[in-house]
Amino acid sequence: MRRSKTRQPVITAAGAYGENNAGEDLMLAALINGLRTTIPQCRIVVLTTDISHTQNLFTREEISPGGIRLIYSGRRGPREPGKPIVSSLSWIFKTIKWLFKSNLLLIGPGNPIRDNPHRDKLFFHLSRAAIARLLGTPYAFIGIGIDRAAWKPTEYFLKKIGNKALFISTRDKKSAEVLIPLGIKHSKVTPLTDISFYETKKGTHPCPRWDNRQPSAPITIGFNICRFSPKYFPGEVIENYHDLMFSWCQWILSENSFSDSRLVFFPFCETPHLDDTSAFKRLVAKLPPDSLHFPIDECRYRSFTDLRSLMRNCDLFLGTRFHSVLLAVQQVVPVLAISYGQKTTHFMKQVGLSEYEIHMEELTLDDLKQKWLKLYSNKASIREELREITRRQTALAAEHFHLVSQVIGPPPGDLKNG
């Protein structure tokens, strides 16, 4: 590869990092740990929208900052609101500088190239590949997801840029099926799974207790509730979702099978205007004053190691955020998914759990109750399925890093003379 004289290849990671979203943070932590395990000699450059947030992530997850450089990447647009044009655009030159120094640009994981509705994101991420191509820096797409490519510029750019990529690994089979008809060579595309299934470093601090659960408590139910922007769904769909989540909580705590249950809320996104905690507070505020004794707790985890441990304490889980559903599967917790996007639908189909998914636009209380009772009745057999599913998904996640190691190659000192 180009610039291979150094014993420490430079790999630049470009994704939606620094946005206070647990899913993106999970993928970044998995990416760094996977690269360090597979290519121990590499140096990593992370393009992030918030350097301070990413530094705090490394501290929480006990990720050594040695060999990692954080570069401000801009907030998915050419101009920074409220800044003079010169200082507003300064991040672009830093990005170009580090792309030139890099041996490899990795775009992803996640959904960096979806074309609807965030077409600005499409150009923001694909432009990095275009710049890398102009600079002669090899690039690849790792662990990406794409719902569709209905916009003609998307098809054009993906075909041109995709066929020059070293490889394109996807987070599910459906994403690979979307890419192939665009004219991207089959040999470039490898369908795998979400990179978050890669096992990250385990923490050493004690796991915190998030409830006062007694040994006699029959069941602990975890759930995630989201706040949505009207850009994603009509107002009536959003209101129906929040009303039904509230009704579901009331039903759980009054149904005979679950009347002694403990409900635990898990936040996954704290991005302004989309934070899960505000949706949870809205739900709690709707409870009548005489029902505030309902045991609904809020899980505040310090690290992803804590999050995984706390989620394992749940007997069942109702998830909306994609990574809340994924982590429930990873921790062998029977989960019912409320799908707000195709990535959840694709994931549940890939792991064979489509019958435990409801599309947000089709959500009704009767359907929610029916599928939840089915989940509860089959929880033992589902756990057995999840153990095997997790083994398969973990092996698939490791293949992302095998692809990277193949294109990076061994360090110069390891090359043998023929």
N, C-alpha and C positions, 0 to 999 in steps of 0.2 A: 504493500500500500504506500501511497504518497506520505512523505514526512516520517518514514519508518526508521530513520536512523536513531531516533531516541529509544531508550529502553522503556520509557514510560509513555505509551500512546495516550493522546488527549482525546477524550470522548465528550462531546457537548450534548447535553440533554435539554430538549426544547419541548415543553408541554404547558399545561395550564397550572403552573405551580405558583404557590404563594397566595392563594385565593381563599384561605380559611375554610377549605372544604376537605373533610376527612378522607373522602374517596381519592382525591388528587394527591393528598399527602401520603396515603397508604401506597399508592402506585409509585410515588417518588422514592419512598423508603425501600420498597421492594426492588426498584430499579437499581439503586445505589448498592444495596447489599448483594444483588445478583451480579452486578458488574465486578464488584470487589472480590466475590468468591470465584468467579469464572476467569477474570483477568486481573489478578492481584496487583500487577505493576501499573495499572492504568491510572491516569489523572482524570478527574471529572469536572466539567464546567456545567453549572446548572443555570439556565436562563429562568429567572423568577420575577413575578410582578411585585414581590414584597420580600426584600432581602432579610429584614428582621424576622418576619414570620418563618421563613425557611430556616434561619439560624436557630430559632426556638424549637422548630421541629427536630433538628439534629440533636439538640440538647435533650429533649424529652425522650427521643428514641435511642439515645446513647450511640448515635452515629458519629464517629470521629470525623472532625472537619479536615483532618490532614489529607492533603491531596485533592481537596474540593475547592473550587472557586465559584462564588456566587456573583452573577452578573444581572443587573436590572434589565428587564426585557421589554419594558413598556407594557401598557395595559391593553393589549390587543387592538392597537390602532396607531396611526402615524403621528398623531398629535396628543400631547398630554393636556387635559383641560386646565385652564388657569395659568399656564406657563408660557413665557416668551418662546417664540418659535425655535430659536437656536438651542436653548437649554432643553426644550421639549423634545427635540430630535437627537440629542446627544447620545442616547442609548443605542441608536441605530449603528453608530460608528463603533461602539464597543462590541456590539453583536458581530459586525463584520470582521473586526479584529480577531475575535476568538474563533469565529468560523474558519478564518484563514489559518489559524494556528492548529486547528483540530485535525486529527486523523480520521474522525468519524463524527457525523451529526446524527443523533437519534431523535426522531420526531415522534412524540407520543410518550407513554401510552395514554389510552382514553379515547375521547372523541374529538380530536383536533381538526378533522377535515369534514365534519358534517356541513351540509350546505343549506339546511333549513332549520331554524330561521336565521342562524348567525352567519351570514355570508361574509361579514367582516372578519370573523374568526378563520374562515376558510382561507382568505387571502393572507391573513396574518401568518398562519402556519405554513402554507404552501410557499409564501415568499421566502421563507428561510431556506427551504429546499432549493428554490431557484437561485438564491444568492450563493449557497454552497456549491451549486453546479457551476456557476460563473467563476467561482474561486478555485475550482478543481478539488473541492473537498468531498469525499464520498459521503453519502447519506443513506439512511434507511428509515422506514416507518416501523415502530415496534409496538405491538399490542394495541393497535388502533381499532376503533369501531366506527362503522358508517351505516346509517339507516338506509339511505338512498342517494342517488346522484341525479336528481331531476332537473337541475339547472345546467344549461349547456356549457357555460364557462367551467363548471365543476368537472364535467366529463372531459373537456379539452385539457385542463391543467392536470387532472389526475392521470390521464393517459400519458401526457408528455413527461411529467415529473415522475410518475410511478414507474415507467419503463426504464428510467435512468437510475432508480434506486437500487441499492445492493440487494435489498429484500424488503418485503412488506409482510410482517406478521400481524395477524388480527386477533381480536379478543373473542371471536366466535366464528362459526362456520358461515353464518348468514352474511357477515361483513365481507368475507372472501367471495361469496356468491355475487355480491353487489359489484365488486371491483372487476371481476373477470370480463363481464360483458362490455366494459368500457374499452377493451382492447389492451389491457395490461396482461403481460405474458403470465401464463400459469406458473412458470418456473420462478417467478418473482414472489408469488403469494403463498404464504403458509398459514392455514387456519389453526389457531391454538386456543388459548383461553385468557381470561383477565390476568394480568401480571400480578395482581394482589394475592393470588394463590401461592406465589413464591414465599416460602417460609423465611421470615426476617429474624434478625437477632433477638433473642429473648432478654428481657430486662431482669434485673437482679433485686429491685426493690419490692417490698411486700405489696400484694394486691389489696387495694382499699375495699372496705365494705360499703356498699351503697344502700343497704336496707337493714332492717331489724328482723329478718326472717327467722322464725323459729323452726326447729327440726320437724315439728308436726305440720307446718304449712304445706298444703297439698300441691300447690303449683305456683310457679313464678312465670309471668308472661311479660316478655319484652315487646316494645313497639317503637316505631319511628313515625312521626308525623311531619309533614313538610309545609312550608309556606311557598306558594307559587306566584309567579308574576302573570298578569293578564296577557303578556306576550305569548305565553305557552298555551293557555286554555281560556275559554270564555269564562266570564265572571260566575255564571250559574254553575258551571262544572266545578269550579274551585269551591264555591259555597256548599255545593252538594257533598263534596269530599270532606270538608271540615264538619259539616253536620253529621255525616255518617260515622266519622271517626269518634265524635262525641257520643253518638247513639251506641256505637259498638262498645265503648268504655262502660257506659251505663249497663248495657246488657251483660257484659262479662261479669260485672260486680253484683248482678242480681240473679243470673242464671245459677241454678242449683249446682251444676258441675263445676262452676268456677267461683262460687260466691265467697269462698275464703281465699281467693287468689290474691297475689300481689302484682300490681301492674308497675312496670318500670319503663320510663321513657329514655330512649337513647338518641341524643342529638348527633347529626352527622355533617351538618352544614351551618356555618355561622357567618356566611357572606351577607353583608348588609342588604336588606330588603328581601332576602330569601332564607333567613336563618330559621332553623327548625325550632329553636327554643321559643321564639315569639309565637309560633303556631301552637306549641305546647301550653304556653301561658294563656293563650286565648281559649284553649279547650278547658283548662282548669277554672278559668274565670266564669265559664258558663255553668259550672256545677252550682246547684242551689246551696245556700249557706248551711242548711241542715245536712248536707251530704259531703261536707269537706273532710269527714273522717275517712273517706275512701282512701285506701292505701295505694296512692299513685306516687311513685318516687321518680326522681330525676337522676339518671346515671351521669356523674361527672368524672370521666376517666382522665388519668394523667398521661397515659401513653397507650399505644396500640397493643402492647402486651397486656395492660390492664383491661383494655376494651375487649380483647379476645377472651380473657379469663372471666370477665363479668358476663359476657354474652353466653359463655358455656354454662353459667349458673341458671340460665333460662330454660324452661321446659318447652315453651313454644314462643314463636316470634311473628309479629305482624310488621312487615317492612314496606316502606315506600321508596326511600332513597335506594338507589341501585346497590351501593356498597353495604348498606345495612342488610339487604337480602343476601348478598354474596358472603358476608362474614357469618351470617347465621348458618348458611350451608357449610362453610369452612369449619365452623365450630360444632357441627353435627347437631344443630338445633332445628327441628321441624319448623318450616317457615311458610307463611302465606304472603304472597307478594301483591301489592297494588301497583300495577305497572303504569308509569307516566311517560314511558318512552319505549321504543323498540329494543333498546339494549337489554331491558329487563325481560321482555318477551323472548328475545333470542337466547338469553342466558338460561331462563327456566326451561326452554325447550331443549337446549343443549344438555342440561343435566337431568332431563327426564322428569321434570316437575311441573309441566304445563297445567295440569289439572288444579294446581294450587296457586294460580295467578288470576287476577281480575284486572281488566283494563279500567283505568280511572274514569273514562267517559261512559263506561257501562256499569259503574258501581251502584249497587242497590243494597239495602240493609239485609233483605232476605237472602241474596246471593252471598253476602259477606258471612252471615250466620251459618248458612248451609256448608260453605267451604271450610269455615273454621271448625265446625263440629266434625266434619270429615277428617280434617287435619288432626284434631284431638283424638279421634277414635283410632287413627292409623299411626299414631306417633311412634310407637315401638318399631313397627316395620319400616317407617320412614327413616328413623335413626340408623337402622342397618344399611339402608340404601345410601344414606349420606356418607357413611364411612367409606364405602367403595367409591362414591362420586368424588370425595375429597382427595383420595389417593390418585385417581386418574387426573383430576384437575391440577394437582400439585406437580405431577410429572409433566403435564403439558406446559405449565408455566415455566418450568426450567428450560424448555426448548427455546424460549425467546433468547436466553443468554448463550445457548449453544450456537445459535445463528450469529450472534455478535462475535463470539470467539472465533468462528470460522472466517469471518471477513477481516477481523483485526490481525489474526495470525499470531505466531509465537514472537516473543521479543527477539531482537537481533542476536543476543548472546546465546539463544537456544537453537539457532539455526545451525545445522551441521553441514560441513563441506561435502559436496558430492564427490 
